[in-house]
Amino acid sequence: MAVNTGAKQFRKVDVDQYDEERFVEDAGDDSSVVGPNDGEVNTLLSQNRNADALKVVLSNPPINSKNQAVKDKAALLVIRVLSALRMSEVEAAIGQLDQPTLDILMKYIYRGFESPKEAAQANLLAWHDKVFKVGGYGCIIRVLTDRKKV
């Protein structure tokens, strides 16, 4: 027979916090993040410093912003920078990036796959291949499981 111990600690646990239907979005909205600096990126592109433009455009992504217009503008700028790089420069540019920056780049590549521009799709597939060679499966898994979108 079970003995009544009088323990009531289990009643103090809020089990509703683990319910998937009651998910509350993080309150960490950083509205000060405005995305990459367009002027600096355009200057670097006009000087044919495409690898530096890639670093700059990926250095300040609007991940925590809830403003979709800012995210769209940043995505278009990243796609433009990716299109500006020649395929001979791609591996060198990717080699200069660290792992979190590669993850952000892969997020933008998948974001670019959402738009149906065929000229950009071929370029993005080539970029995906090069980033995958450096980042591996871990990069893809981190991007697909991350809740914060670009």
Solvent accessible surface area in square Angstrom, and as a share of the most:
residue,aa,sasa,rsa
1,M,238,1.06
2,A,104,0.81
3,V,127,0.73
4,N,139,0.71
5,T,114,0.66
6,G,51,0.49
7,A,64,0.50
8,K,128,0.54
9,Q,130,0.58
10,F,135,0.56
11,R,166,0.61
12,K,160,0.68
13,V,86,0.49
14,D,83,0.43
15,V,106,0.61
16,D,70,0.36
17,Q,114,0.51
18,Y,157,0.60
19,D,62,0.32
20,E,156,0.70
21,E,157,0.70
22,R,147,0.54
23,F,107,0.45
24,V,123,0.71
25,E,105,0.47
26,D,96,0.50
27,A,106,0.82
28,G,54,0.52
29,D,65,0.34
30,D,55,0.28
31,S,93,0.60
32,S,89,0.57
33,V,31,0.18
34,V,110,0.63
35,G,2,0.02
36,P,13,0.08
37,N,89,0.46
38,D,45,0.23
39,G,43,0.41
40,E,81,0.36
41,V,0,0.00
42,N,60,0.31
43,T,67,0.39
44,L,15,0.07
45,L,26,0.13
46,S,92,0.60
47,Q,98,0.44
48,N,108,0.56
49,R,118,0.43
50,N,10,0.05
51,A,29,0.23
52,D,49,0.25
53,A,0,0.00
54,L,1,0.00
55,K,83,0.35
56,V,33,0.19
57,V,0,0.00
58,L,2,0.01
59,S,82,0.53
60,N,62,0.32
61,P,21,0.13
62,P,0,0.00
63,I,33,0.17
64,N,56,0.29
65,S,7,0.05
66,K,128,0.54
67,N,79,0.41
68,Q,100,0.44
69,A,69,0.53
70,V,32,0.19
71,K,23,0.10
72,D,53,0.27
73,K,119,0.50
74,A,3,0.02
75,A,7,0.05
76,L,117,0.58
77,L,11,0.05
78,V,0,0.00
79,I,29,0.15
80,R,114,0.42
81,V,0,0.00
82,L,1,0.00
83,S,62,0.40
84,A,43,0.33
85,L,7,0.03
86,R,142,0.52
87,M,86,0.38
88,S,98,0.63
89,E,48,0.22
90,V,0,0.00
91,E,107,0.48
92,A,66,0.51
93,A,3,0.02
94,I,0,0.00
95,G,58,0.56
96,Q,101,0.45
97,L,20,0.10
98,D,84,0.43
99,Q,72,0.32
100,P,85,0.54
101,T,26,0.15
102,L,4,0.02
103,D,19,0.10
104,I,28,0.14
105,L,0,0.00
106,M,0,0.00
107,K,21,0.09
108,Y,1,0.00
109,I,0,0.00
110,Y,55,0.21
111,R,45,0.16
112,G,5,0.05
113,F,59,0.25
114,E,132,0.59
115,S,45,0.29
116,P,124,0.78
117,K,125,0.53
118,E,150,0.67
119,A,94,0.73
120,A,16,0.12
121,Q,41,0.18
122,A,67,0.52
123,N,29,0.15
124,L,3,0.02
125,L,112,0.56
126,A,32,0.24
127,W,0,0.00
128,H,36,0.16
129,D,63,0.33
130,K,41,0.17
131,V,0,0.00
132,F,58,0.24
133,K,138,0.58
134,V,83,0.48
135,G,13,0.13
136,G,25,0.24
137,Y,159,0.60
138,G,30,0.29
139,C,0,0.00
140,I,30,0.15
141,I,104,0.53
142,R,99,0.36
143,V,9,0.05
144,L,111,0.55
145,T,101,0.59
146,D,51,0.26
147,R,171,0.62
148,K,95,0.40
149,K,115,0.49
150,V,11,0.06
